[in-house]
Amino acid sequence: MPESVALATIEASRKSLGNPSSMHWAGREARRLLDDARDCLADFLGVEPGSIVFTSGGSESNNLAIAGHLLRVAKNAQKQKVITTAIEHPSVLKTLEFWCDQLDFDLLTISPRENGVVDASDIIRKLDDATAMVCMMWANNETGIIQPAAEIVSACRTRNIPVLIDAVQVLGKAPMDLAKLDADFVSLSAHKIGGPKGVGCLVVRRGSTLLPWLLGGGQERGRRSGTENVAGAVGFAHALGCKDFSQCVSVRDYFESELLKYMPDVTVYGQAVQRVGNTSMFAVPGMDGETLLMQLDLAGFAVASGSACSSGKREPSHVLQAMGVDVRLARSSLRVSFGPEHQNVDADALVRELLRIRMLLRKMAGL
Ligand SMILES: Cc1ncc(COP(=O)(O)O)c(C=O)c1O
């Protein structure tokens, strides 16, 4: 989090003594801070302030759009199916599985092609009068691969099918014009751009409706009850445009070229297609991703593996599996995210450390 964002968040905590719903001076001051943050976000995204629903982050935004829409259309017997992709974030996949099961919708999950991109025509072909909703991401959180969000929104709009775009990984990383995109629902999260954790928003297009899912005081125009996180919203607004992620791409590309130079057996995912510039996902054959992660952690590197914990068992990345990557190779994968603060020397240090760890692990295995 940039210092200026941290300071703005703390300052807003101090200043927003009142509850933004209260009528007294302290409440009005908190309301003003919240309204200013909403205006700033709306201006940045090219949408109306009234379309922004502040939430606790990307997960809640996805939950709100999915539950809020499906609960609303559940009584319409004609709407029977929901379409998504196999590479969505769990906050979309698990939420859809839950609500489709509860409300009796058929869930159609489209796989990406081998290159990690979901072919728009694979979704468009399935759109029909029975489609209640389409939910898809704009950029994948594991591989960084950009998905054809605009094409899907445009196809859905002509057929009057509501669409949720999970844009959490695109904000700040690639150009984003939400007015042009014109999706019914767009999910965003502050911490992906150096804002505070636990705050985000759902952008709801004018004319698109949801049933509220979090009930109570009717905040956020009745769409999300609960006293608003004023300091979080202010921090989110301050973080917009604060970090210049455009510099990451050269360090990321340098890292991948050095990695392949010293470890030519490594597979880097998504190099041939469009990706956001800060993400690199690769597999080191013969190595376990979790073990690499722990060894790198000991050396001070914070990286991720694509695996997820399911029923106490480590499952390899569902994204790589959906791309048809062999399970053993998927288990050898790591995901590295670069920030504007990183330079080529950091990439060099990471490659050196990976080489050292691989040598060490091979030695320990008697290879
Ligand atoms: C694509 C995507 N969607 C949703 C989320 C969830 O966002 P949050 O952490 O704000 O709940 C993430 C978080 O990593 C993400 O990458």
The ligand as a Tripos MOL2 file, in Angstrom:
@<TRIPOS>MOLECULE
LIG
   16    16     1     0     0
SMALL
NO_CHARGES

@<TRIPOS>ATOM
      1 C1        -10.3810  -12.6990  -10.2260 C.3       1 LIG1
      2 C2        -10.6700  -12.5270   -8.7760 C.ar      1 LIG1
      3 N1        -11.9440  -12.4290   -8.3680 N.ar      1 LIG1
      4 C3        -12.2750  -12.2470   -7.0830 C.ar      1 LIG1
      5 C4        -11.3000  -12.1600   -6.1050 C.ar      1 LIG1
      6 C5        -11.7030  -11.9580   -4.6820 C.3       1 LIG1
      7 O1        -11.4210  -10.6500   -4.2700 O.3       1 LIG1
      8 P1        -11.2820  -10.3210   -2.7200 P.3       1 LIG1
      9 O2         -9.9560  -10.8530   -2.2780 O.co2     1 LIG1
     10 O3        -11.3350   -8.8320   -2.6560 O.co2     1 LIG1
     11 O4        -12.4180  -10.9580   -2.0270 O.co2     1 LIG1
     12 C6         -9.9530  -12.2680   -6.4660 C.ar      1 LIG1
     13 C7         -8.9070  -12.2030   -5.4520 C.2       1 LIG1
     14 O5         -7.7880  -12.5810   -5.6370 O.2       1 LIG1
     15 C8         -9.6290  -12.4480   -7.8440 C.ar      1 LIG1
     16 O6         -8.3710  -12.5400   -8.2520 O.3       1 LIG1
@<TRIPOS>BOND
     1     1     2 1
     2     2     3 ar
     3     2    15 ar
     4     3     4 ar
     5     4     5 ar
     6     5     6 1
     7     5    12 ar
     8     6     7 1
     9     7     8 1
    10     8     9 2
    11     8    10 1
    12     8    11 1
    13    12    13 1
    14    12    15 ar
    15    13    14 2
    16    15    16 1
@<TRIPOS>SUBSTRUCTURE
     1 LIG1         1 GROUP 0 **** ****
